[in-house]
Amino acid sequence: MKNKLTLTIIILAVLVGILGFWYYQRNIYSKDILKLEILGPDEADTAQDVEYAVRYKNNGDIRLEEPRLIFEYPEFSILEAGKPLRQEVILEDIYPGQSDTLYFKGRLLGKQGDIKKARAWLSYKPKNLKARYESETSHTAKIKSVPLVLEFDLPSKVESGGEIRFRLNYFSNADYPLSGLGIKIEYPSNFEFMSSNPKTLGVNEWEIGLLNKAEGGRIEITGNLKGELEEEKMFKAQAGIWQSGTFVVLKESVRAVKIATPSIYISQLINNNPQYVANPGDNLHYEIFFRNIGPEPFNNLFLIAKLEGQAFDFQTLKAPLGEFEVGDNSVIFDWRKVSNLRFLESGDEGKIEFWINLKENWNMNSLQDANPTIRNRVYLSQASQEFITKVNSKIEITQKGYYQDEVFGNSGPLPPQAGSRTSYTIIWQAKNYYNDVNNARVKAVLGQGVNLTGKIFPENTLLTFDSNSREVIWKLDNLSAGRGVFGGEGPSAAFQIAITPQGLVSKDLIGKAEIVGEDQFTGSIVRGEAAVINTAQVVQ
């Protein structure tokens, strides 16, 4: 029993020795013997040339075999074309005491204050060891400045609901050309974007492209801003470069605008109505009123009324006290002709007026031209006001009479004779221009002695007849914008009538046709008419 215990102890001792020797061989080498460091600037400007020196040294007594170095540039760095941010270098064996330095060049991207981190790893196998070791190091640099100017040109105060025009100026002083540059703007609440020059991608993003040193530009934006009195509204702009689908911000600019107390109140009447809804072909009488609601008087003012809309017929504009700028479509009134513009005391009110017609028809190429409006933007001193007027749709009905047709086939003497029956075909065709119209109806009264035969085409046409009023009614319901104007003919209905004269022959077969509907854009009732059809006007 004693011999077996001794043998067990000996076997355990041998095993412990083997494991100890293996553990010693496994850990005989420390990775701290390899010194690895990155040398580089602590600060750098955006897009400035930066060189990193990756230095390594074998401070041990063992040769390091199969070394591989990986260097990773800071995120969004600019490198030579085709080079990745993470680069691997296969090195030769590193002998005891040997050192070397590798260099990596690039340009850093980021906004002022950003910390940019570069990293390096060196993996290897000490001679006679199977284990692979890795040393790691890093280097951080701070973006000291961004040689890019991004500045708002904004008024410090603006009246609520008034139009605001501002600029965003940009300029590059970077030694390196900035390609793929873009600009974004964050608008405050209750800001309505209207237009910009150059045109935007959406409403708040612009593509600048390439910007060389000492080059710059300007973005001009027009909008409408509403807010409470003394409320501050913040505009924020960012300039950056797109990289791999990410917008890398280089420069930011923030500017506040305060909602100010209005000093001039502007109002408008069209044809003596503050809520006028216009019709194609209307003659419009504009009256613009302005009142000084501030404490101080105004002197030598100019008032500009800028008109916008396809419906305007600018050839008809009449402004006895104003001057019209062709192309700009602005009517300018100055203090030399308008006494209230020469001197407007606190509490005083003045007025200017002009006349202009709307066209009967204007181009409508697609549904994008539907729901038309006309605009008048009024500018007076620091005050501005936009007035938007909706324009009703134009609906039309054509009414034609036929004797020979391919729909029903008519018969009887021409011209009609007393005691003999003659039949005719009446065809109605509807057309709707600018806005969707619902609950559309066409009505007409049959002539004396004229009756329906009951023949209707298409057969499912909703056509009714009131025997007492002798009124024929065609129920159309909904007419979409542009129906019959583009993309095919409008809806039509055909019905047959007959007349058997007794004594004197009636000339009128059917009275004027009227189409009536509800304009869904303006909420108004719109109408159209077609002339009476008599026996002499029938197409034979």
LINFENCOR-V592037 format. One record per residue. RES is the residue in three letters. NEAR is the number of other C-alpha atoms within 10 Angstrom. Layout:
# LINFENCOR-V592037
{{RES NEAR} {RES NEAR}}
This chain:
# LINFENCOR-V592037
{{MET 5} {LYS 6} {ASN 8} {LYS 9} {LEU 9} {THR 10} {LEU 11} {THR 10} {ILE 11} {ILE 12} {ILE 11} {LEU 11} {ALA 12} {VAL 11} {LEU 11} {VAL 12} {GLY 12} {ILE 12} {LEU 12} {GLY 12} {PHE 12} {TRP 12} {TYR 11} {TYR 11} {GLN 14} {ARG 13} {ASN 12} {ILE 10} {TYR 18} {SER 11} {LYS 17} {ASP 12} {ILE 15} {LEU 22} {LYS 17} {LEU 20} {GLU 20} {ILE 22} {LEU 15} {GLY 18} {PRO 13} {ASP 13} {GLU 16} {ALA 21} {ASP 20} {THR 27} {ALA 23} {GLN 18} {ASP 15} {VAL 17} {GLU 14} {TYR 19} {ALA 15} {VAL 23} {ARG 15} {TYR 20} {LYS 18} {ASN 21} {ASN 15} {GLY 19} {ASP 13} {ILE 17} {ARG 17} {LEU 23} {GLU 19} {GLU 15} {PRO 19} {ARG 16} {LEU 20} {ILE 15} {PHE 23} {GLU 18} {TYR 24} {PRO 21} {GLU 15} {PHE 19} {SER 20} {ILE 20} {LEU 16} {GLU 9} {ALA 6} {GLY 6} {LYS 9} {PRO 13} {LEU 16} {ARG 14} {GLN 13} {GLU 14} {VAL 12} {ILE 11} {LEU 13} {GLU 11} {ASP 17} {ILE 21} {TYR 16} {PRO 16} {GLY 13} {GLN 13} {SER 15} {ASP 11} {THR 14} {LEU 13} {TYR 13} {PHE 15} {LYS 15} {GLY 18} {ARG 20} {LEU 24} {LEU 25} {GLY 25} {LYS 23} {GLN 19} {GLY 13} {ASP 15} {ILE 15} {LYS 21} {LYS 14} {ALA 19} {ARG 18} {ALA 21} {TRP 18} {LEU 22} {SER 17} {TYR 22} {LYS 19} {PRO 23} {LYS 15} {ASN 11} {LEU 14} {LYS 10} {ALA 13} {ARG 14} {TYR 16} {GLU 15} {SER 18} {GLU 16} {THR 15} {SER 16} {HIS 19} {THR 17} {ALA 18} {LYS 20} {ILE 23} {LYS 17} {SER 18} {VAL 21} {PRO 19} {LEU 21} {VAL 15} {LEU 22} {GLU 18} {PHE 19} {ASP 13} {LEU 16} {PRO 15} {SER 12} {LYS 17} {VAL 27} {GLU 25} {SER 24} {GLY 20} {GLY 21} {GLU 23} {ILE 24} {ARG 17} {PHE 15} {ARG 17} {LEU 18} {ASN 15} {TYR 18} {PHE 18} {SER 20} {ASN 16} {ALA 19} {ASP 14} {TYR 15} {PRO 16} {LEU 19} {SER 14} {GLY 15} {LEU 21} {GLY 20} {ILE 24} {LYS 20} {ILE 18} {GLU 14} {TYR 17} {PRO 17} {SER 12} {ASN 13} {PHE 17} {GLU 17} {PHE 15} {MET 13} {SER 14} {SER 18} {ASN 12} {PRO 13} {LYS 15} {THR 16} {LEU 10} {GLY 7} {VAL 17} {ASN 16} {GLU 17} {TRP 20} {GLU 15} {ILE 18} {GLY 12} {LEU 12} {LEU 20} {ASN 15} {LYS 15} {ALA 12} {GLU 13} {GLY 16} {GLY 12} {ARG 16} {ILE 17} {GLU 15} {ILE 20} {THR 16} {GLY 16} {ASN 20} {LEU 22} {LYS 19} {GLY 19} {GLU 13} {LEU 14} {GLU 15} {GLU 14} {GLU 17} {LYS 21} {MET 14} {PHE 18} {LYS 15} {ALA 20} {GLN 20} {ALA 24} {GLY 23} {ILE 23} {TRP 14} {GLN 13} {SER 8} {GLY 7} {THR 10} {PHE 18} {VAL 20} {VAL 19} {LEU 23} {LYS 21} {GLU 19} {SER 15} {VAL 14} {ARG 16} {ALA 17} {VAL 18} {LYS 19} {ILE 22} {ALA 17} {THR 15} {PRO 19} {SER 19} {ILE 21} {TYR 16} {ILE 21} {SER 15} {GLN 22} {LEU 17} {ILE 20} {ASN 17} {ASN 12} {ASN 12} {PRO 13} {GLN 14} {TYR 15} {VAL 17} {ALA 22} {ASN 18} {PRO 17} {GLY 15} {ASP 16} {ASN 18} {LEU 20} {HIS 16} {TYR 19} {GLU 18} {ILE 17} {PHE 15} {PHE 20} {ARG 19} {ASN 20} {ILE 17} {GLY 15} {PRO 10} {GLU 12} {PRO 14} {PHE 18} {ASN 14} {ASN 15} {LEU 19} {PHE 16} {LEU 22} {ILE 21} {ALA 24} {LYS 18} {LEU 19} {GLU 16} {GLY 14} {GLN 17} {ALA 22} {PHE 24} {ASP 16} {PHE 17} {GLN 9} {THR 12} {LEU 18} {LYS 17} {ALA 16} {PRO 12} {LEU 15} {GLY 20} {GLU 14} {PHE 18} {GLU 11} {VAL 10} {GLY 7} {ASP 10} {ASN 16} {SER 19} {VAL 21} {ILE 18} {PHE 23} {ASP 18} {TRP 15} {ARG 13} {LYS 12} {VAL 19} {SER 14} {ASN 22} {LEU 24} {ARG 16} {PHE 16} {LEU 21} {GLU 18} {SER 16} {GLY 13} {ASP 13} {GLU 17} {GLY 16} {LYS 16} {ILE 20} {GLU 18} {PHE 18} {TRP 16} {ILE 18} {ASN 19} {LEU 23} {LYS 17} {GLU 13} {ASN 13} {TRP 15} {ASN 9} {MET 17} {ASN 12} {SER 13} {LEU 14} {GLN 9} {ASP 17} {ALA 18} {ASN 19} {PRO 19} {THR 19} {ILE 17} {ARG 16} {ASN 19} {ARG 17} {VAL 24} {TYR 19} {LEU 18} {SER 14} {GLN 15} {ALA 20} {SER 24} {GLN 22} {GLU 20} {PHE 15} {ILE 15} {THR 19} {LYS 18} {VAL 24} {ASN 27} {SER 30} {LYS 22} {ILE 26} {GLU 21} {ILE 22} {THR 18} {GLN 23} {LYS 19} {GLY 26} {TYR 20} {TYR 21} {GLN 16} {ASP 13} {GLU 9} {VAL 16} {PHE 17} {GLY 13} {ASN 17} {SER 13} {GLY 16} {PRO 11} {LEU 12} {PRO 10} {PRO 18} {GLN 18} {ALA 14} {GLY 12} {SER 12} {ARG 14} {THR 20} {SER 24} {TYR 27} {THR 24} {ILE 19} {ILE 18} {TRP 19} {GLN 17} {ALA 24} {LYS 23} {ASN 23} {TYR 27} {TYR 27} {ASN 26} {ASP 22} {VAL 29} {ASN 17} {ASN 13} {ALA 21} {ARG 19} {VAL 22} {LYS 20} {ALA 21} {VAL 20} {LEU 23} {GLY 19} {GLN 15} {GLY 14} {VAL 20} {ASN 19} {LEU 17} {THR 13} {GLY 8} {LYS 14} {ILE 21} {PHE 15} {PRO 12} {GLU 11} {ASN 8} {THR 15} {LEU 13} {LEU 19} {THR 12} {PHE 17} {ASP 10} {SER 10} {ASN 6} {SER 9} {ARG 17} {GLU 17} {VAL 18} {ILE 19} {TRP 20} {LYS 15} {LEU 22} {ASP 13} {ASN 14} {LEU 24} {SER 17} {ALA 26} {GLY 26} {ARG 20} {GLY 19} {VAL 17} {PHE 16} {GLY 10} {GLY 9} {GLU 13} {GLY 18} {PRO 15} {SER 18} {ALA 20} {ALA 21} {PHE 22} {GLN 23} {ILE 21} {ALA 19} {ILE 25} {THR 19} {PRO 18} {GLN 12} {GLY 9} {LEU 8} {VAL 17} {SER 19} {LYS 15} {ASP 18} {LEU 25} {ILE 26} {GLY 18} {LYS 16} {ALA 22} {GLU 20} {ILE 24} {VAL 21} {GLY 23} {GLU 23} {ASP 26} {GLN 17} {PHE 17} {THR 21} {GLY 12} {SER 16} {ILE 15} {VAL 19} {ARG 19} {GLY 18} {GLU 18} {ALA 17} {ALA 14} {VAL 19} {ILE 21} {ASN 16} {THR 20} {ALA 13} {GLN 14} {VAL 16} {VAL 13} {GLN 12}}
